[in-house]
Amino acid sequence: MSRPEKNLEDLITDFLSKVDRGTKLLEAKFGTRNILRLWRSNLIQRCGIITDEAHYELHGVGCAIHFPTESVDFDYGSNSRTDGFDIWRLYMYADDRPMVYKKYCDKKTLEKEFWEYVSAQKIEKMSAEDNLYILVRPKIK
């Protein structure tokens, strides 16, 4: 029996879950989920060990967290937010997991659906200053 095909929301949710997992490890080790300030203040190295099973690599405004069998690369948003994503990050995440997200290993397919989600207001810009997007959660009445 084949598994149902994953949709874009599945990909986004999985991506954000891995970001959350990694940033919780960073917080446990460094006391903050956003370690860019520590790096820029020369308090930590650009690359380093988080645990025996994970290490980090900082770049620009983001971080790649490498686990034993997978990685996640994300950018920090305004106010140190970690719930943002963009097409490139989702594409890289899907491309690293072709057995799960084969459909989204085609960047044109991912781009098309991404902009459809924006038009449907399922995702929106995090802020005017960011190039990141966030999932729009239904409002509870």
Secondary structure as GFF3:
##gff-version 3
##sequence-region A 1 141
A	DSSP	alpha_helix	8	30	.	.	.	ID=ss1
A	DSSP	alpha_helix	36	40	.	.	.	ID=ss2
A	DSSP	beta_strand	47	51	.	.	.	ID=ss3
A	DSSP	beta_strand	54	59	.	.	.	ID=ss4
A	DSSP	beta_strand	62	66	.	.	.	ID=ss5
A	DSSP	beta_strand	71	75	.	.	.	ID=ss6
A	DSSP	three_ten_helix	78	80	.	.	.	ID=ss7
A	DSSP	alpha_helix	87	95	.	.	.	ID=ss8
A	DSSP	three_ten_helix	102	105	.	.	.	ID=ss9
A	DSSP	alpha_helix	107	119	.	.	.	ID=ss10
A	DSSP	beta_strand	123	125	.	.	.	ID=ss11
A	DSSP	beta_strand	133	135	.	.	.	ID=ss12
###
